[in-house]
Every structure is written in C-alpha cells, then in structure tokens.
Amino acid sequence: MNLLADKVVVVTAAAGTGIGSAVARRCLEEGAQVMISDAHLRRLGEAHSELAADFGDRVHSLPCDVTAQEQVDALIAGSVSHFGRIDVMVNNAGLGGTGSVLELSDEDWARVLDITLTGTFRCMRAALRQMVEQGGGGAIVNNASVLGWRAQAGQAHYAAAKAGVMALTRCAALDVAEHGIRVNAVAPSLAMHPFLAKVTTEELLRELASKEAFGRAAQPVEVANVMVFLASDLASYLTGEVISVSSQHA
C-alpha cells in the first residue's frame, strides 16, 4: 500500500530471522528506503544480500553495537550520509535470558539492561536529535514486551528492562511532541522464529503458546505489521502508546 513511500527507516538488530528482519522487509515492501543494522557482522551481511536481491539499493547496512554510543552515532550519521535523512527509527535490539533473582549476578542484570533499555535510549536520543535538526517530524517505534506488564518467573531483568522501554516511550513522546515527532512501542508476547527455538525448551514454548487465545505464537511478520502501522502516517495522532501484539488471555 506504499505506507512508507519516500521515508527513510533505520532498524536495529535487523539480521537473522526475528522481528527486526521482518520489519525491515515489510518497510521495504511499503516503499521505504531502509538502513539495517546489527552487531553480528556475518548475519548482517547475509541479511543485506538477501534484501538487496529483492529491493536493490533501497536497502543499505551498517554494523552497530547499541551499547557503544560512538557506534550508535555512526549509524545515524551513516544513514543520513547515505539516504539524506531519517524519518523512522525502529529500536528492536534487546537481550533476554532466564535466571532467578536469587541467582542473577550484577553482570547478568547490567548486560540485559544495557542492551535492552539503555541501548534503546541511546538510539532514540541520536535519532531524535537528527529528526529535530531536520526540522521535526518523524516516528520512533520501540520493541517492548508484554513482560513489561505481566510476571514470568526467571525474567526479572528482561521484564524490568522492557517496562523501562515502555516508560521511556511514554515520557520521550511528550519531550518531542512539539517537534511533531511520534514515539510509540509494540509489546509482543511470543513471536516464533528459529533462533528462539534454539535457546528455549520445547516444553516452555508449548506452555507459553497455551496461554495465547489463538493457541499459537505470533509470526514475526505479524508483529512487524503493527510496527509498520506505527511508523506510517496512518498513526499520525498516536504517540506515547504501547500496543500489545499478543493474544494472551486477560
């Protein structure tokens, strides 16, 4: 439907088979020019090659570790240098894991928070400064999680980080509303992809899927579709919101 025609979109953690790669492809399908980024160089190269085969020079890539501000700044600067501006920033980078609060080390806690929450902040700050410098307008779309609202054993660090992303989204939206910039987030529950299957037991996946009203996990593209909506002008009066992309029972 060309929802993102003539827009420049930057997507973090876009390599692989998860939500990031799905939203990058959907943005390209909707007419955007897309900068994909990831900390994993080999996977980033593979993702770029795959997308370029379908979309040509409308896709470009730059590596970025969201825990390093200089790399975040280089991603934003490189996107502007290559495409001329930034209209949408999709902050998808995050790190999970499982561990009881009785066992989590300071290092475990800090790493999840640094990537998932502070990394989102670093990317938001850099992108928002660029959008303001351009004269305003634009959209930020953050990837949160239903665990920001709902409890799950072993997820204290990840849930705290995602709850922080939600609060960051709401407050940042008010900070930049005067510039015509929108800031929203999605909160998926369970989105199935091959990497998740490798790091999660089948028993836990079955348990989580059983809590969904549809009895199954979401496909990454089903989350990506909502992110595209938030990035598009169809969401022109929506800011500071977190939309649940979940069929979990109330």
C-alpha positions in Angstrom: 0.0 0.0 0.0 3.1 2.3 -0.1 2.5 3.2 3.5 6.2 4.3 3.9 6.9 5.6 0.4 9.7 8.1 0.3 10.5 7.5 4.0 13.9 6.5 5.4 13.8 3.9 8.1 16.6 2.6 10.4 16.2 -0.8 12.0 18.4 -2.1 14.7 19.0 -5.9 15.3 17.7 -6.5 11.8 19.8 -9.6 10.9 18.6 -13.1 11.4 15.0 -14.4 11.3 13.2 -12.4 14.0 11.1 -9.3 14.3 13.9 -7.0 13.2 14.4 -8.7 9.8 10.6 -9.0 9.3 10.0 -5.3 9.9 12.9 -4.3 7.6 11.4 -6.4 4.8 7.9 -5.0 5.5 9.2 -1.4 5.4 10.8 -2.1 2.1 7.6 -3.7 0.8 5.8 -0.5 1.8 8.2 1.7 -0.3 10.7 2.8 2.3 14.5 3.1 2.0 15.9 1.1 4.8 19.2 1.0 6.8 19.5 -2.3 8.6 22.0 -2.7 11.4 23.1 -5.4 13.7 26.1 -6.3 16.0 26.6 -9.6 14.2 28.6 -8.8 11.1 28.2 -12.1 9.2 24.4 -12.2 9.7 24.1 -8.6 8.8 25.9 -9.2 5.5 23.7 -12.2 4.8 20.5 -10.2 5.6 21.7 -7.3 3.4 22.4 -9.6 0.4 19.0 -11.3 0.8 17.1 -8.0 0.9 19.2 -6.4 -1.8 18.3 -9.2 -4.1 14.7 -8.2 -3.8 14.9 -4.4 -3.3 18.2 -3.3 -4.8 19.8 -0.2 -3.5 16.8 0.8 -1.4 18.5 -1.2 1.4 21.8 -0.5 3.0 23.6 -1.8 6.1 25.9 -0.7 8.8 27.1 -2.6 11.9 26.2 -1.2 15.3 26.5 -2.4 18.9 23.9 -0.4 20.8 26.0 -0.5 24.0 28.6 1.8 22.3 27.4 5.4 21.8 30.0 6.0 19.2 28.6 3.2 17.1 25.1 4.4 17.6 26.2 7.9 16.5 27.9 6.4 13.4 24.8 4.5 12.5 22.7 7.7 12.5 25.4 9.7 10.7 25.9 6.9 8.1 22.2 6.7 7.5 21.9 10.4 6.9 25.0 10.4 4.7 23.7 7.5 2.6 20.0 8.4 2.3 19.9 12.1 3.2 17.7 12.0 6.3 15.9 9.7 8.8 12.2 9.5 9.1 11.7 6.4 11.2 13.8 4.7 13.9 12.8 1.2 14.8 14.6 0.2 18.0 14.5 -3.6 18.0 17.8 -4.5 19.8 17.3 -6.4 23.0 18.8 -9.3 25.0 16.9 -11.8 27.0 17.8 -14.7 29.3 16.5 -16.7 32.2 17.5 -16.5 35.8 16.0 -16.2 39.2 16.7 -13.0 41.2 18.3 -15.4 43.7 21.0 -16.2 41.1 21.4 -13.2 38.8 24.7 -11.6 39.0 25.3 -7.8 38.7 26.9 -8.5 35.3 23.8 -10.5 34.1 21.5 -7.7 35.2 23.6 -4.9 33.8 24.1 -6.5 30.4 20.4 -7.1 29.8 19.6 -3.5 30.9 22.4 -2.0 28.9 21.3 -3.6 25.6 17.6 -3.7 26.0 16.8 -0.4 27.8 19.9 1.9 27.7 20.6 0.8 24.1 17.1 1.8 23.1 17.7 5.2 24.9 21.0 5.7 23.0 19.4 5.0 19.7 16.3 7.1 20.4 18.4 10.1 21.6 20.6 10.1 18.5 17.7 9.6 16.1 15.5 12.3 17.8 18.3 14.8 17.7 18.7 14.2 14.0 14.9 14.5 13.4 14.8 17.8 15.3 17.8 19.1 13.3 15.9 18.2 10.1 13.1 20.4 11.1 10.9 17.9 13.0 8.5 15.2 12.1 9.2 11.5 12.1 8.5 8.5 14.2 10.2 6.2 16.7 8.9 2.6 17.1 10.3 0.7 20.1 10.1 -3.0 20.7 8.9 -3.7 24.3 7.3 -6.9 25.6 4.2 -8.0 27.5 6.6 -8.9 30.2 6.7 -5.1 31.0 3.2 -5.7 32.3 3.0 -9.4 33.2 5.1 -11.5 35.6 7.0 -14.6 34.5 9.5 -16.5 36.6 13.1 -16.1 35.7 12.5 -12.9 33.7 13.1 -10.1 36.3 16.0 -8.5 34.4 14.3 -8.7 31.0 10.9 -7.6 32.3 12.4 -4.7 34.2 14.2 -3.6 31.0 11.1 -3.8 28.9 9.0 -2.0 31.5 11.7 0.7 31.3 11.3 0.8 27.5 7.5 1.4 28.0 8.1 4.3 30.4 10.8 5.7 28.2 8.5 5.6 25.2 5.7 7.5 27.1 8.0 10.2 28.5 10.0 10.7 25.3 6.8 11.2 23.4 6.0 14.2 25.5 9.5 15.6 25.2 9.4 15.7 21.4 5.7 16.2 20.6 6.3 19.9 20.0 8.6 18.9 17.1 5.9 16.8 15.5 7.7 13.5 16.3 5.8 10.5 17.4 7.1 7.9 19.8 5.3 4.6 20.3 6.1 0.9 21.1 4.8 -2.6 20.5 4.6 -5.2 23.2 4.7 -8.7 21.7 4.2 -11.8 23.8 5.5 -14.8 21.9 6.9 -14.4 18.4 8.3 -17.7 17.0 11.4 -17.9 14.9 14.3 -20.4 14.5 16.7 -18.6 16.9 14.1 -18.6 19.7 13.5 -22.3 19.2 17.2 -22.9 19.7 17.5 -21.1 23.0 14.2 -22.1 24.6 12.9 -25.5 25.6 10.0 -27.1 23.7 8.2 -27.5 27.0 8.4 -23.8 27.8 7.3 -22.9 24.2 4.3 -25.2 24.5 3.4 -23.6 27.9 3.7 -20.1 26.6 1.7 -20.9 23.4 -1.1 -22.5 25.5 -1.6 -19.1 27.2 -2.4 -17.4 23.8 -6.0 -17.1 22.8 -5.1 -18.4 19.3 -3.2 -21.3 20.8 0.0 -20.4 18.9 2.9 -18.0 18.8 2.8 -15.0 16.5 4.9 -15.0 13.4 7.5 -12.1 13.3 5.7 -10.5 10.4 2.5 -10.2 12.5 4.4 -8.0 14.9 6.2 -6.2 12.1 2.8 -5.2 10.5 1.9 -3.3 13.7 5.3 -1.6 13.7 4.8 -0.5 10.1 1.4 0.9 11.1 3.0 2.9 13.9 5.8 4.2 11.6 3.2 5.3 8.9 1.0 8.3 8.6 -2.0 6.1 9.5 -0.8 6.6 13.1 -0.5 10.3 12.8 -2.4 11.1 16.0 -0.8 8.3 18.1 2.1 9.0 20.4 3.3 7.7 23.8 1.4 4.5 23.4 2.4 0.8 23.8 0.3 -1.5 21.7 0.1 -5.1 22.8 0.7 -7.5 19.9 -0.5 -10.5 21.8 -3.5 -12.8 22.1 -2.7 -13.8 25.7 -5.7 -14.4 27.9 -6.5 -11.4 30.1 
